[in-house]
Amino acid sequence: MHKVLTTFFLITCLGTNITEGANIFSLLLTPSPSHLVIEMNVIEGLVARNHNVTLLTVIPLKPEWLYPNMKHLQLDSGLIDLDNVIHTTKKSNFNRLANTLPLMREVLASLGKILEDPKILDLMNNRDNKFDLMLHGYMFFDFFFGLAEHFDCPVALIRPNVPSTAILDLIGNPLELSYTMTTRHHVASNPEGFSFRLRNIIATGVENVFMKIRDILSKDMYKKYFPSDKYVSYEKAKERVSLVLFSHHFSEKPVRPLVPGMIEIGGIHLDEETKPLPKDIEEFVSAAEHGVIFFSLGTNVKAKHLQPQTLEKVFNVLSKLPQRVLWKCDDESNVPGNSTNILYRKWLPQADILGHPKTVLFFCHGGKGGITEAKFYGVPMVGLPIFGDQPMNMEEVVMKGYGLSIEHDESLSEEVIRKTVKEVLENTSYRNNVRQFSNLYRDRPLKIKDNAVYWLEYVIRYKGAPHMQSPLKTMSFVEANNLDAYACILLVFYIIALLVKLILKLIINLVCRKCMGKSKRD
């Protein structure tokens, strides 16, 4: 009887502990479904631990992302025009920079409307809403931290890519410009040599100029919606950022120092054991004697973003190969051609296909998510980068020998595509290199999702965990770079030099006088 009571008591206590979850306010404003995949896996880890999540997005969620202990609100405002972003970032470096400010203003105007959305206002005006954490899919405008001030809770950021200068500044992480990249405008991927360091400094300087402009715009927006008579200053609100979850792993290099608030979650959406493919796809793949090529340009790149005839050229090459091809398309009724070795689908389980032993090549657009999946499962790549960070992502793939990249411009030809695809298929070094990396990437002490959730709960437990925050968060540029200390040292040396000069001058004068006096006596 005693054992039964003891067991019942333990179950009751454990059950109470498990069901007492934190209240988390999550703002995921990305217009990109591929970014949402990373962010929703963090949410999945939280709801699995029985935390109560109030989630706001600007795009609909997949049915499998709707959890019982999660309240989802799709906002009517704030959806960024992704076509305009793609159009702007497809331009050359100079034109892209010239168009950044107008794009910044347009994005700011779209995001600013979110704070006038009735669903946001209902949350803010309901005094019963108490949140322990704000989980924010970072969108580069910091006026949203006013919401954390309103709800009096710490902030954790999710970044579905490598950390940028803006994020590193928010969490107080050193930049280390001599060997790490901090901006996607810097096209060099190999962090070695004088050329890299020079370009990195210039690129980061340009980025900082735009950050200052962004801060001016964002500060004005903050003052509009979070007036100084009710809320702390814009600068103070930014200090609520306690944690950053970013999609990267040190095995991807370059290795950089990370403060405790920087948590790597690269590959969080992936499992070592893939799920079975749908029956029709599995039958198509299993019958592939020479393996399968997976062709996908992601969810954001559409046919209208490509050069004329690009898909037709790719089809003409892939349809003549002995491999079978799984082709993700926008519209199954409007495809570039028909071939017995190609299966078109509007939706395909990308990770499960890349994890299938029959997959021999990933023909992709160079998005961070897809490249991460290919590296995780050890599949070589051919890339056709279109916009944003895709060219830089593919440059890294080429540099590390995981695949090759094709320039997407008017000169694109079937011959270029054919040579590139055949090189990656037939040269085993690409597969060997990416498989070797896959072993490094998967070797973690904890499951990625468990690690992310642990640190989010840690921040909740310790009310923002001020003890783990970097002093750099609140230091000025002068203080962070010791410019005042160096100036003081230089000033001391300058004063010493003046004193030495004065003393030497006095000694020389005395010696000269003695010499002159002696000459007169002689």
FENHU-V333181 format. One record per residue. N is the residue number from 1. RES is the residue in one letter. PSI is psi in degrees with one decimal (none if undefined). BURIAL is b if it has 16 or more other ideal C-beta (glycine too) atoms within 10 Angstrom, else e. Layout:
# FENHU-V333181
N,RES,PSI,BURIAL / N,RES,PSI,BURIAL
This chain:
# FENHU-V333181
1,M,-42.1,e / 2,H,-41.6,e / 3,K,-38.8,e / 4,V,-45.0,e / 5,L,-41.4,e / 6,T,-44.4,e / 7,T,-44.2,e / 8,F,-41.4,e / 9,F,-43.4,e / 10,L,-42.5,e / 11,I,-41.1,e / 12,T,-45.3,e / 13,C,-45.7,e / 14,L,-40.5,e / 15,G,-41.6,e / 16,T,-41.4,e / 17,N,-38.5,e / 18,I,-40.6,e / 19,T,-13.1,e / 20,E,82.9,e / 21,G,163.7,b / 22,A,160.8,b / 23,N,119.0,b / 24,I,128.7,b / 25,F,117.2,b / 26,S,128.7,b / 27,L,101.9,b / 28,L,95.8,b / 29,L,9.2,b / 30,T,139.2,b / 31,P,-1.0,b / 32,S,117.0,b / 33,P,-32.0,b / 34,S,-36.3,b / 35,H,-36.4,b / 36,L,-28.1,b / 37,V,-46.9,b / 38,I,-48.6,b / 39,E,-39.3,b / 40,M,-22.9,b / 41,N,-29.6,b / 42,V,-44.0,b / 43,I,-42.9,b / 44,E,-41.9,b / 45,G,-35.6,b / 46,L,-44.8,b / 47,V,-28.3,b / 48,A,-23.8,e / 49,R,15.4,b / 50,N,27.7,e / 51,H,148.6,b / 52,N,118.1,b / 53,V,126.9,b / 54,T,110.2,b / 55,L,129.1,b / 56,L,127.9,b / 57,T,167.5,b / 58,V,-6.5,b / 59,I,156.3,e / 60,P,156.5,e / 61,L,150.7,b / 62,K,149.5,e / 63,P,-35.1,e / 64,E,-9.3,e / 65,W,4.2,b / 66,L,106.4,e / 67,Y,153.3,b / 68,P,-41.8,e / 69,N,33.1,e / 70,M,131.0,b / 71,K,116.2,e / 72,H,131.1,b / 73,L,119.5,e / 74,Q,118.9,e / 75,L,150.7,b / 76,D,-8.6,e / 77,S,165.3,b / 78,G,5.4,b / 79,L,115.4,b / 80,I,141.5,b / 81,D,97.7,e / 82,L,-31.9,b / 83,D,-38.7,e / 84,N,-37.3,e / 85,V,-45.9,b / 86,I,-45.0,b / 87,H,-41.2,e / 88,T,-43.5,b / 89,T,-7.5,b / 90,K,-14.9,b / 91,K,167.7,e / 92,S,165.8,e / 93,N,-47.2,e / 94,F,-47.6,e / 95,N,-34.0,e / 96,R,-43.6,b / 97,L,-40.0,e / 98,A,-29.4,e / 99,N,-1.0,e / 100,T,-43.0,b / 101,L,-47.7,e / 102,P,-39.6,e / 103,L,-40.2,b / 104,M,-43.6,b / 105,R,-39.2,e / 106,E,-44.7,e / 107,V,-42.0,b / 108,L,-43.4,b / 109,A,-40.3,e / 110,S,-47.0,b / 111,L,-33.3,b / 112,G,-31.5,b / 113,K,-20.3,e / 114,I,-37.7,b / 115,L,-3.1,b / 116,E,-1.7,e / 117,D,133.3,b / 118,P,-32.5,e / 119,K,-36.4,e / 120,I,-44.4,b / 121,L,-37.2,e / 122,D,-41.0,e / 123,L,-43.5,b / 124,M,-35.0,e / 125,N,-13.1,e / 126,N,108.3,e / 127,R,-15.3,e / 128,D,-12.3,e / 129,N,113.4,e / 130,K,125.1,e / 131,F,143.6,b / 132,D,-15.0,b / 133,L,142.4,b / 134,M,119.9,b / 135,L,114.1,b / 136,H,122.8,b / 137,G,101.5,b / 138,Y,129.5,b / 139,M,18.3,b / 140,F,-5.8,e / 141,F,120.8,b / 142,D,3.4,b / 143,F,-18.0,b / 144,F,-17.8,b / 145,F,-13.6,b / 146,G,-27.8,b / 147,L,-37.6,b / 148,A,-35.4,b / 149,E,-42.8,b / 150,H,-43.3,b / 151,F,-1.0,b / 152,D,59.5,e / 153,C,157.4,b / 154,P,167.6,b / 155,V,136.0,b / 156,A,136.2,b / 157,L,147.4,b / 158,I,127.8,b / 159,R,109.3,b / 160,P,37.9,b / 161,N,-173.3,b / 162,V,151.7,b / 163,P,138.2,b / 164,S,173.5,b / 165,T,-41.6,b / 166,A,-44.0,b / 167,I,-41.8,b / 168,L,-37.2,b / 169,D,-40.8,b / 170,L,-38.1,b / 171,I,-8.0,b / 172,G,37.8,b / 173,N,135.0,b / 174,P,144.6,e / 175,L,-41.0,b / 176,E,62.1,b / 177,L,-16.1,b / 178,S,-15.7,e / 179,Y,5.5,e / 180,T,148.8,b / 181,M,142.1,b / 182,T,8.2,b / 183,T,140.9,b / 184,R,-11.3,b / 185,H,-13.0,b / 186,H,110.3,b / 187,V,-15.5,e / 188,A,135.0,b / 189,S,-17.9,b / 190,N,105.4,e / 191,P,62.7,b / 192,E,149.0,e / 193,G,166.9,e / 194,F,-39.8,e / 195,S,-45.2,e / 196,F,-47.7,b / 197,R,-40.5,e / 198,L,-48.9,e / 199,R,-34.3,b / 200,N,-41.3,b / 201,I,-44.9,e / 202,I,-47.0,e / 203,A,-41.3,b / 204,T,-35.7,b / 205,G,-44.1,e / 206,V,-44.1,b / 207,E,-41.5,b / 208,N,-34.7,b / 209,V,-47.1,e / 210,F,-31.3,b / 211,M,-38.6,b / 212,K,-42.8,e / 213,I,-44.9,e / 214,R,-41.4,b / 215,D,-38.2,b / 216,I,-46.1,e / 217,L,-43.1,b / 218,S,-36.1,b / 219,K,-40.0,b / 220,D,-40.0,e / 221,M,-39.2,b / 222,Y,-45.7,b / 223,K,-32.8,e / 224,K,-43.8,e / 225,Y,-17.0,b / 226,F,75.0,b / 227,P,151.2,e / 228,S,-19.3,e / 229,D,-10.8,e / 230,K,-23.0,e / 231,Y,160.3,b / 232,V,173.9,e / 233,S,161.2,e / 234,Y,-45.2,b / 235,E,-38.8,e / 236,K,-37.4,e / 237,A,-34.4,b / 238,K,-23.7,b / 239,E,-8.3,b / 240,R,-12.0,b / 241,V,116.0,b / 242,S,-19.7,b / 243,L,145.3,b / 244,V,122.0,b / 245,L,118.7,b / 246,F,144.6,b / 247,S,87.2,b / 248,H,162.7,b / 249,H,144.7,b / 250,F,-22.9,e / 251,S,-19.0,b / 252,E,-16.2,b / 253,K,159.5,b / 254,P,147.7,e / 255,V,134.3,e / 256,R,152.9,b / 257,P,138.7,e / 258,L,133.7,b / 259,V,162.2,b / 260,P,-25.4,b / 261,G,0.2,b / 262,M,112.9,b / 263,I,123.7,b / 264,E,128.4,b / 265,I,25.4,b / 266,G,126.2,b / 267,G,14.4,b / 268,I,-26.5,b / 269,H,8.8,b / 270,L,149.8,b / 271,D,142.8,e / 272,E,-37.1,e / 273,E,110.6,e / 274,T,160.7,b / 275,K,153.9,e / 276,P,144.3,e / 277,L,154.2,b / 278,P,149.8,e / 279,K,-47.3,e / 280,D,-36.1,e / 281,I,-40.6,b / 282,E,-41.6,e / 283,E,-40.4,e / 284,F,-43.2,b / 285,V,-43.9,b / 286,S,-30.3,e / 287,A,3.7,e / 288,A,98.8,b / 289,E,-34.9,e / 290,H,13.5,e / 291,G,178.4,b / 292,V,137.7,b / 293,I,130.6,b / 294,F,118.6,b / 295,F,121.4,b / 296,S,134.2,b / 297,L,23.8,b / 298,G,-168.9,b / 299,T,-21.6,b / 300,N,-33.0,b / 301,V,121.2,b / 302,K,168.3,e / 303,A,-33.5,e / 304,K,-17.0,e / 305,H,-6.6,b / 306,L,160.7,b / 307,Q,149.6,e / 308,P,139.0,e / 309,Q,6.2,e / 310,T,-49.5,b / 311,L,-35.7,b / 312,E,-40.9,e / 313,K,-42.1,b / 314,V,-42.7,b / 315,F,-45.0,b / 316,N,-29.7,b / 317,V,-52.4,b / 318,L,-31.7,b / 319,S,-16.5,b / 320,K,3.3,e / 321,L,155.1,b / 322,P,-19.0,e / 323,Q,156.1,b / 324,R,154.2,b / 325,V,126.3,b / 326,L,118.4,b / 327,W,116.3,b / 328,K,124.0,b / 329,C,162.5,b / 330,D,-37.2,e / 331,D,116.2,e / 332,E,-17.5,e / 333,S,-4.6,e / 334,N,82.7,e / 335,V,159.8,e / 336,P,-9.6,b / 337,G,169.5,e / 338,N,137.0,e / 339,S,146.7,b / 340,T,-20.1,e / 341,N,5.4,b / 342,I,129.7,b / 343,L,117.5,b / 344,Y,138.4,b / 345,R,142.1,b / 346,K,-31.6,e / 347,W,137.6,e / 348,L,140.9,b / 349,P,86.9,b / 350,Q,-52.3,b / 351,A,-41.1,b / 352,D,-31.9,b / 353,I,-45.3,b / 354,L,-28.6,b / 355,G,-2.9,b / 356,H,137.3,b / 357,P,-18.0,e / 358,K,-13.2,b / 359,T,123.4,b / 360,V,-13.6,b / 361,L,141.4,b / 362,F,112.3,b / 363,F,109.8,b / 364,C,-178.8,b / 365,H,-3.5,b / 366,G,19.4,b / 367,G,149.8,b / 368,K,-43.0,b / 369,G,-47.6,b / 370,G,-41.2,b / 371,I,-40.6,b / 372,T,-43.9,b / 373,E,-43.0,b / 374,A,-40.8,b / 375,K,-38.0,b / 376,F,-41.6,b / 377,Y,1.7,b / 378,G,43.7,b / 379,V,124.7,b / 380,P,159.6,b / 381,M,150.0,b / 382,V,125.9,b / 383,G,144.4,b / 384,L,74.6,b / 385,P,141.3,b / 386,I,-46.8,b / 387,F,176.7,b / 388,G,-132.4,b / 389,D,1.0,b / 390,Q,-44.5,b / 391,P,-40.7,b / 392,M,-37.9,b / 393,N,-42.8,b / 394,M,-29.2,b / 395,E,-38.7,b / 396,E,-41.6,b / 397,V,-45.3,b / 398,V,-44.8,e / 399,M,-36.6,e / 400,K,2.8,b / 401,G,26.9,b / 402,Y,-9.2,b / 403,G,-165.2,b / 404,L,160.1,b / 405,S,145.6,b / 406,I,132.3,b / 407,E,127.3,e / 408,H,90.0,b / 409,D,-169.9,e / 410,E,-23.5,e / 411,S,-1.4,e / 412,L,126.9,b / 413,S,162.6,e / 414,E,-36.2,e / 415,E,-40.8,e / 416,V,-45.1,e / 417,I,-45.9,b / 418,R,-48.6,b / 419,K,-41.3,e / 420,T,-46.0,b / 421,V,-45.1,b / 422,K,-35.7,e / 423,E,-46.2,e / 424,V,-35.1,b / 425,L,-39.4,b / 426,E,-22.9,e / 427,N,107.1,e / 428,T,-11.3,e / 429,S,-33.8,e / 430,Y,-46.0,b / 431,R,-41.7,b / 432,N,-42.4,e / 433,N,-46.5,b / 434,V,-30.6,b / 435,R,-38.2,e / 436,Q,-41.9,e / 437,F,-39.1,b / 438,S,-39.5,b / 439,N,-40.9,e / 440,L,-42.4,e / 441,Y,-35.3,b / 442,R,-17.1,b / 443,D,90.8,e / 444,R,149.2,e / 445,P,-24.3,e / 446,L,159.2,e / 447,K,139.7,e / 448,I,-44.3,b / 449,K,-40.3,b / 450,D,-39.0,e / 451,N,-42.7,b / 452,A,-46.1,b / 453,V,-38.5,b / 454,Y,-47.4,e / 455,W,-30.6,b / 456,L,-42.5,b / 457,E,-33.3,b / 458,Y,-45.8,e / 459,V,-38.1,b / 460,I,-45.9,b / 461,R,-40.2,e / 462,Y,26.5,e / 463,K,49.9,e / 464,G,-5.3,b / 465,A,61.0,b / 466,P,-24.3,e / 467,H,-16.3,e / 468,M,8.5,e / 469,Q,141.0,b / 470,S,136.8,b / 471,P,-23.5,e / 472,L,-22.1,b / 473,K,-36.5,b / 474,T,6.9,e / 475,M,144.7,e / 476,S,169.4,e / 477,F,-40.3,e / 478,V,-46.7,e / 479,E,-44.6,e / 480,A,-29.6,b / 481,N,10.3,e / 482,N,25.6,e / 483,L,-37.3,e / 484,D,-38.4,e / 485,A,-43.8,e / 486,Y,-39.4,e / 487,A,-39.5,e / 488,C,-44.6,e / 489,I,-44.8,e / 490,L,-38.7,e / 491,L,-42.4,e / 492,V,-47.0,e / 493,F,-37.4,e / 494,Y,-43.4,e / 495,I,-41.8,e / 496,I,-42.9,e / 497,A,-40.5,e / 498,L,-42.6,e / 499,L,-43.6,e / 500,V,-42.8,e / 501,K,-42.9,e / 502,L,-43.9,e / 503,I,-44.9,e / 504,L,-38.8,e / 505,K,-42.1,e / 506,L,-43.3,e / 507,I,-45.0,e / 508,I,-40.9,e / 509,N,-43.3,e / 510,L,-44.4,e / 511,V,-41.4,e / 512,C,-40.7,e / 513,R,-42.8,e / 514,K,-41.5,e / 515,C,-41.0,e / 516,M,-38.9,e / 517,G,-40.3,e / 518,K,-38.2,e / 519,S,-39.2,e / 520,K,-39.0,e / 521,R,-35.6,e / 522,D,none,e
